[in-house]
Amino acid sequence: MKTGVILISHGSKLSSGNDGLFKVTDMLRAMNRWDMVEAAFLQLAEPAFPEVVQKIVERGANRIVVIPLLLFKGNHVYKDIPEMIEGAKKNYPHVEFVYSNNIGADERIALIAADRIHEALAERNYGNRQRIEQPQAITDESFEIIDTLVDLGSVPALHRPIIQRVIHATGDTEYAYNLIFHPMAVDAGICSLRSGKNIITDVNMVKAGITKGPVEKLGGKIVCKISDNSVIDEAKRLGKTRAVVSMQQSAHEMKDGIVVIGNAPTALFEVIDLIKKGLAQPALVIGIPVGFVGAVEAKYALKDISVTYITNTNRKGGSAAAVSIINAIIKLSKECSEDEETI
């Protein structure tokens, strides 16, 4: 089945008022998840909905998803757009039309609003503030700003510093709501580190960002084999990614350790397979690869395994996010050790 997507908005006499819809359309096209994505307007701007439907049908779509890019429900959502869809159904009876919800009241909208408020106030106050150059002062103020943007009051205490660090590293407050923790994930990570177990990463960028002193002091190693000659040669021979082969060759070093995947969805899929086959037994998997292909699917698969995990719900992720999570757990582990020494 060939699927077309139509984003529909109100429309404006000013061209600048319509640019946003075209930009969002381009963003969705870049995801490469649907056969075609087009923009349409209800009034005052072109192209109109019937014109776009005809264009998509002529290109072979037999299913069209209509998305009202409107914030709240009103006559357009309840009446006008459904009536246009009914008219299109009569003209193209062989085409399936799917009408999605509008944007609506969503916590992600609140996050965007909070960011805009902060940006406006920061710009207003820019000329009145003393320049901050001390690293710790910058970090402290960053965390204060994060606390004003997101409410972590109901989040488990061990999760808060991890979420804060991810937001601090990425500048993305959405992580406050889309990070997913297995209930025992942080405890498992702390226990693993304090037992001197290894940290295995998918790429050298993740390895380079991890605070290695406390890990090595406790007897653990930070392992990344993606650039090893044996991995490169085997990947070529098998026609697989180096990320997959590096996980295979690191399986024995994962025992009771922590696997940190920040880049390659294929690496996360391979770790999941190794765990299911009993060939790898890590204590914790931090699976937060980034990308449009396989990243979301790998994260959903991670939640079905028996090992504790930390992941998120969308395509976002990357080395910075992965490093901030493991470094936060290392810091928590170090604090636990210091607390015991003072008892």
Steps between C-alpha positions, in 0.01 A plus 500: 500500500631844404441760770473875452491752784331840482577763762220754499504842662286816490695714257598865495505783246860560606742247352710510817197375689499184288871421509475301823271240344739444211794465741320239709408319178868491401593363845250216465623423149854470635389217727435282192219314675220576253486490123411867467432796729327817381366825648152641444306803621138548596479852359693815405800305365594238243501206449146417607400163639322361187800590284741317732276193522490479120879535482561221751245265342652555155837401649351167602392541862221267607503617861507864611553614857367850567658685793352832616803703605278706728562546869147467640171352384249733338273515198788422263584178687143392578319611182695652211777243456272194549266642235791542258610143567150370431502686168838348412370150584222540243748612233749223583303201638799267456711708741497449878491828694626511859428809711747553784466707817610860498804608703294569813605571856825306524779521756745551213315821410541615859872425477531707184309784668731481803803518273361803318429677830854431618646619168301825517604572857861404434514736202342781705747456785809436288643847528434527874683189617855445609683267267554158658827326417558254785418143384320397819300822509390440141396144587316610813305765314422256218347260749301781659359589158414135434312488830291798391421343163399151615334367813684196634325501836320174438801326345686239712798656675760286322356590162511878544875560463506277193216688331658834592835398353344381175311827460817692587702307241245521219311823570181298446242517779293228334723243671321587824199315365628237258781329692389155615660328800462139601409524871834345604717653226691759704553264793629234260740749342636619834547143622678404177742791522575443868571135422770601252318386188558628149326760288462401133422770243399493135721785377822670607322834544298349784810339649692829486229685690473263795667603825746213522681576827236367741432200273864394481554568870236239577657249260281545193595572140337708229490284190435603138612266222344667198842605364677170573648335190328172583164677507565682174609181322211290634244768412625505142494120481146472635362808328381639834560830678804537722263592781340153481831315491648710781209401725552133409870519583428685827233261627726323752604837648139602561455258791325699777624819336331796329445528126469857370360545149485861386536482127422175318154337504660188350722471807199514730313238296806274521531541877133411536553185290810403699306537825207295371737223391674500836829610346516830689397579859541873567354652814372807317449610140491871426347495153456846354615482136408785269360485150209460262564135414463240772554721804141506624449132419815399690389698805160331507669161466725585795201526732413134434821350638564378854797734565453844657515790257486876447368623166265753344195495278601670177777533242697748711810391685867501415838491663448809716179360648651156558812643663300727728295202624798278582697788652205583725490139619878506558458814710217338699720193556784718622268689737373172644857388570585832667188480717599153622851622586357770727282256696 
